[in-house]
Every structure is written in structure tokens, then in C-alpha cells.
Amino acid sequence: MGEGDPTPLGYVRTPSAGPAGLAFEDGWPLLAGEVAGLPLSAADIVRLRPFDGLRVSWPEGRAGVLETILALASAGVPVYAEDVPAWVERADAGLARLLTSWTPGPRDESLRSVSDLRREEHSLRLRRHATPSGAAVPKVSVVMSSKRPHLLGSALAQIARQRHVEVEVLLGLHGVPASHEDVRRALDGFPLPVTVVEADVATPFGEVLDRVAARASGDEIAKWDDDDWYSPEHLSDLLLARAYSGADIVGTAAEFFYLEPLNVTVRRTDYTSEIWSDHVAGGTIFLARAKFQEIGGFEGVPRGVDAQFLKAAHAAGARIYRTQGLGYVLRRSLAAGHTWQLPLAHFLRVAANQWRGFRPSRILEAS
């Protein structure tokens, strides 16, 4: 995208104003009552960020209508309509369905956070639809290290369901033999190319990751954690975020956590999304393989691998962008079981929402 084009950068998670209108006058869009030019500019989008959404009032003519709606959608503006003319259905049935699938929720503060979540899900679906994919399907090398063979089946199944990308898996078995029954069961029938690298338990975690990443043949490197949950469009969402941001590295905000010992899901919203940052969720680091090699790969440290990599990337001048985290859930067991050492109580303290059981965003498409 060119400089000044509308993008989701600066998306406001909790709007400060109610819905506004999208109308048309002589083929020109009226955004919240003000005439805008075509194509829309980033400045037009900034002015709309405080509003809960834009309700479409359909004009008699068609000039500029779909162009405007798709530009707003690609920028993450929550556009909606009570009904859709037949000509829109014929021109873009997917967009027609999306426009009527959401309306702003109640502004009661007790329900506000859930309304904000439904609004952001709608925003993401719109931007996915409005941003055309490239002709070539990108090849992504998913890099994962595991010392927990009982989790491999779930992890590989989630990788196998990724959409709109070609995927290969580079799997590091950390102190676990490839002959382990759970490993064999997970790999049996796995439909994608997979390379397995075995390392003994004394090898530092970062070194295992770097060894497997060295075997990658894809254009992109994506880090994957064996114990977390990912949406079927996790990789394509990261590609989308890189396309509109122009970043060297993209990753998601760490929003949803499943606290396994408590059987509780929490959502934290203190990590803003759709911003430039030096921090993203470590299990979602995504970048071109050439840039990964330029940065120097993963350091051979036993813990803090993600933080060290991002620190090195930042020092090397890499631009890091943090996108939405709706399609990612981090699993937290007892602190001793993670390289990221934080007690469960910490996640309860910082939670904006708390639900009993496993309650991800709808974007995760959990069965």
C-alpha cells in the first residue's frame, strides 16, 4: 500500500462516540456528515476512529459506493447496513453478507467490553474481505520446538488447517525421540511437508529453534508454540498485517489467555493492537526468511528466546508491527512449565474480561 493509504493502523478498540452515517451525495461519500474525496485518505480514516461504526444509507446511484465501502473495510472501519440492495448482492455477495451480520452493541458499561470484542471481530472480517490477496500463494516455514509430545497432535492439526498459504513445518524435538508414541501418532497422516530435528534435553531452547529454522525453505518464517491455539487464518492475517503496515516483523497482541489449572479464560486489553511496537506475542513472530537470517536467528539461550530475538531485531533497525490478537490464545499452566515465568495470579490481575472455561474469540473458530 502507498504512503497515506487507509489501513487499520490506529484502530480504536473502545470507541468514544456512537454510530455515525455513511451517505453519498452526487457520487461523493459523506463520512459522519462531512464530504470526502475519492480515493479515501488516511486522514479521512483517522477522523472516523472514535465512532462505533458507520451505518450505510444507500443512494439511488452506484458511483463510488462499493469503492468507498471497501476502502473503509480495508482500514478496519466497522461498516454495517440494515439491508443491502440487490445490485450489491450481485456485485459482491460476501460483502453484502458481512454488512448485515453486525450492528453496534449496547453502550451499557457492564456489556461494553464484549460489544467492543464483537465490533473488532466484524472489523477483522471486513478487512480480510476487502484486501485482495496476491496471485502467488506464499510459502511459510512454521518453526516449532517441543518437549511435550502429548501436545503435538493438537499443534500440528492447527497448522494443517491454515488457509490461503502454503506451509512446511520445521519441528524440533527437544529431549523427545522421534520414536515416541505421541510423536509418531501426531505425524502419522500429517498432510504437509515436515522436517524433524532431534536435540537432547541439555541443548538450550533457543539453539533448538535456530537449528530447525536453518532447515527452512519457505519465503517466510513463522514461530509457533506447541501449547497455544491459533485461528485457521492466523498466518494469512499476519501476511495481511505486513502488507498494509510494510513492517519487517509482525506479530499479534497477547490478549487471550487460558489459565488451565483454573479452567478460566481471560482477556487483557492493555497491549494495544494495530500499532508500531518493539513487542509482539512470541508465539506469533512472523518475518521474511531473508530478514530472519540478516538479524542472526534465535540466540542459543534456555529461556527468553522471543524477547532476545525482538531485542536484536529492534537494535538492527527492524520495524515491528503489532496487529490484533483475536485469533490467538496462550495456554498457561503452572509457571514452572513455561519459559515465560509469570504466576497465574498476574493474568487475573491484568484481565479486562474473565470467563469460566475455554472462551476464545469467535475468530479462533474453535469447535
PyMOL commands that set and color helices and strands:
alter all, ss='L'
color gray80, all
select helices_A, chain A and resi 42-48+65-74+86-91+93-99+112-130+149-160+181-187+205-213+234-245+260-262+282-284+289-295+305-315+335-337+344-349+362-364
alter helices_A, ss='H'
color red, helices_A
select strands_A, chain A and resi 20-25+28-31+34-35+54-56+79-80+139-146+166-174+194-199+220-223+229-230+249-252+256-259+264-267+275-276+286-288+320-323+328-332+353-356
alter strands_A, ss='S'
color yellow, strands_A
deselect
rebuild
show_as cartoon
